[in-house]
Each structure stands twice: as structure tokens, then as C-alpha cells.
Amino acid sequence: MIAGLSRPHCDRTQAWQLLRQHYAQQGRVFDLREAFRSDPKRVEEFSQQAPHVFADLSKNLVDAHVRSLMYELARECLFERHRDAMFAGQPVNNTENRAVKHWLLRSPKGASSDPDARAVHDTLDAMLGYAERIRADGAITDVVNIGIGGSDLGPQMAVAALAEFTAPGKRFHFVSNVDGHELAAVLAQLKPEATLFLIASKTFTTVETMTNARSAKAWFEQRGGKDIARHFAALTTNVEAARQFGIATTFGFWDWVGGRYSMWSAIGLPIAISIGAQGFRRMLAGAHAMDEHFRTAPIAANLPARLGLLDVWYRDFHAFASRCVAPYHSALRRLPAYLQQLEMESNGKRVDAQGRALSVATSPVVWGEPGTNGQHAYFQMLHQGTDVIPVEFIAVKGAAHALAGHHEQLLANALAQAQALMQGQGDAGGHKDFPGNRPSTFFVLDRLDPESFGALVAMYEHRVFTSGSIWGIDSFDQWGVELGKVLAKDIAPRLQSGEVQGLDPSTAGLLQRLR
Ligand code: F6P
């Protein structure tokens, strides 16, 4: 039996029982303000420097006892063996019998003895060479990525996050939705001879992507476009299907790269065109540094592991159902959407890796908007609502612009919000009272550059691995997306024919209304 797969149920461990007791007696009434008063070293003890990312965890509802019980829980749940199984290339995605090796995509040439390492670097070199040729090709002004989910969110987030490093003269568009309004609005801005379409799909079967790809190809040909090999490239594990579709320029990857973990593979081509081969390699290097940290640091000094354990503490003991992500940098505006897929598609499961029902709560809802915008929208609820929602602040020390005063304002707001959540104000019980004692984590990057961005994203990947590992689930499958796809296939022709037989009355009524 593979070590990573025979994991005990977390709620049957001794550590879980002790955590439960501790929560009932002290955890429930833990007070952050009191904790800071009684422990002058709290910030030091609850901070963690990881490669390119610093985290202040001190404003979380955790004391030294909870922390050591959480480490004990990780040990009892065989977390380290599970992590090592992933890095050893074992099939930790057991429901699909696949290895999970996105970390290999970031491993420097010659550093890994994995049998796929060579193919990874050959593909990377080819893809980066192509990216450089496109960058140098002044006739191509527009790059359109057609893909959805993991074939959209990562590259879209990264191109925005690293806009400071983008080559001038290229515009990037991302079309994901099958809603034709999206593609039509992009096509309206394009000229076939100046456009490169990237068809990004791990499977090359996803209905949305195939529908958009067909329409883009038809548009290209109708407008007199001729050279498909020059104007279309496919990024996929299913190179054969791309060829059949008529695309000769293809960059492949492997079934051991999950869609939501794929921006480091050929799926990252838009990023490489945007920031160049060197920039892409810097992003991989940042992620690799985080991989090494996660792989080798003891749990007590391992940032992704500490975060994943904190997530379990909040979700299963405090019963917090959501987490808010507030990047205080507008270039990180797509991070919350990216994290929604990463975390909720990975850990939104109700059975363990063997298919047995779980009796613990799993993935929280992850949501958020860049600061300071969120402050003028939903922060009211974070401060004074009835639910406690842990907040995650991400601040970047250096700004990429020269506008006086803005960055100080931005950072002051991030600090003030975290402070206000914790401190609260007043105790008269009126509208102006803030209860305080509301938890937050505060991340600091020195600069938002390819290395720190790569490290940040890898940190989140490994954090999701950690909580999924404790919960005993397969974080790398996504069976929950299948049913809707099957039903949509049945309903689509009914919108044409009006046939409602076999449909429930509500769906039948709505279908009639929508025809
Ligand atoms: O439907 C969910 C999903 O399979 C995601 O996991 C994936 O990222 C997305 O669809 C797109 O899949 P593909 O890259 O195969 O088109």
C-alpha cells in the first residue's frame, strides 16, 4: 500500500480529541488582545519567513498549545509521508491513479532524477523559444487565450500580476465563458493577421473551450486568415485532438499536471509571451524555492503546512465557513478567483480518498477583492457581522509606480484593517461598537516580481495540499463537475426542440421561458 494513500481519519486521532477538548475549554473564548498582552514574543513566535513570502500569523486565534496539537495531528495523519509520496511521484491522485507532479515543472534542469524531468525541460525550452519568437514578432499585436478553469485562471492572474514586466506592443485577452458575448467583444477588437489564438485545454474536449475555438477559427477564416499554423497554437495533453482540430503548432504536457496546477506547464505560454523566457524561469525559480521549503522544513517552520493546519483548526473547530482574501495590490486582482478554483475544486469534497463519507467539514468558501475596494463594500460585515471570517491580507512593500502618497495610503489601510479587526472598539453594545478579536493573517512580499509571485502561488498550492491531506481527501480529482456537464448536454438540444419530457417541472418551465 502506498504510504500517502492509507491515511487515518483525522477525527479518530488522539490529537483531534485533545483539540476538541481544548477548543471547548479555552479555544472558543481565546482573546487575541489578551494573548498579545500576556506574551510579548507572540509576533516572533507566530511569524514565518518562507522564500520570498513573510507571514505574520500572530493575529490568529491560536495559542502555543493549539499549535503543538496541530503539529501532533499532522504527525498522526501521516502528513509528512503523504507529502513525501507526492514528491516521490507516487499516485497520490488515487481516484484517477495519477501521480501529482506540478512541482517537477519548477525543478531546475538536472536537479531531479524523475523519469519525466527531461521531457519537462525539452517542452519548456521549446515553449519559451516560441514565446520569444512571438515577442519579437511585431506583426502579432494581440494574443487571445481560449481556455477555462485551470486553463484560464492561472495565466490570466499571472499576466495581470506581472504586468510591470510585460513586453510593450502586445495586448492579452482571455476568453473562457461559452457565453458568446465574451468572445464577440474580443473579436471585435482584432485583425486576423495580427492575432495569435492559444487554445488551452488539458483534455481538448471541454465544451466551452471547443465552442470558442471553433468560432475563433471560423472568424479567422471568414476574415481571410490563411495561415492557421502561424495564428493558432494548442496547449494540451491531447496533442492528437488538437491536430485533428487543424492546429499544427502544439505544446504538450502530462496527465500528472492537474488543470488548476498547470500554469507552470505549456498552459503558461501566455505568461511566457508576456514576461519573456527569463521572466518565466524566474517565476518557476520562485515556486521551486517554495517547493523546497515545503518539502524539507520541519512542520513548525513550514509556512504552507502551518497555513493548512490553521485552515483545519478554523474550519473544524471554530466552524468558520469562509475565508476572505484581500490582496492590497491591484495587480493581484485575479488571485481570489484563482484561489477559488485551487482550494474549492481541490478540497470541496465530502468523502475521503477511498470514497468513504467524512464526518468533518472540508473546504471553506474562499472569496475576496483587492483592498482598499473591499473596505467600501463588504468589510462592514467582517467588522460587525454575526459571522467571524478570517481575513488574509497580502501587502507588497515596494510599489511599481512613482505616484506620491498612494502606496503609503494603501499599506496604511491594510495595517489599519487588520488592527481594527483585532482590536475592536467600545463595549456599550450599540451600532458603533466593534467586537474585535477577529482573526487575520498578514503576508508581506518585498516586491511583486516573478520570483515572489511564483513563490506565493506555490505556497497556496501546498497549503491546500496540507489541509486536504489532514482531511484525508484526494485533492487532485474533481468528480463534482461532471453531473452538470452531462445534464447540459441533454438540455442543449431541448432548447431547440422544446422537448421537456423527463425533465422536472421547474427545469421544464424555465426551459420553455428561455426558448
Ligand atoms: O470542469 C472542471 C475542469 O475540468 C477543471 O478542472 C479544468 O481546469 C477545466 O475544467 C478545464 O479543463 P481543460 O483544461 O481540460 O479544458
Boltz pocket constraint, residues with backbone or C-beta under 6 A from the ligand:
constraints:
  - pocket:
      binder: B
      contacts: [[A, 148], [A, 149], [A, 150], [A, 151], [A, 200], [A, 201], [A, 202], [A, 203], [A, 204], [A, 205], [A, 206], [A, 209], [A, 259], [A, 260], [A, 345], [A, 478], [A, 481]]
      max_distance: 6.0
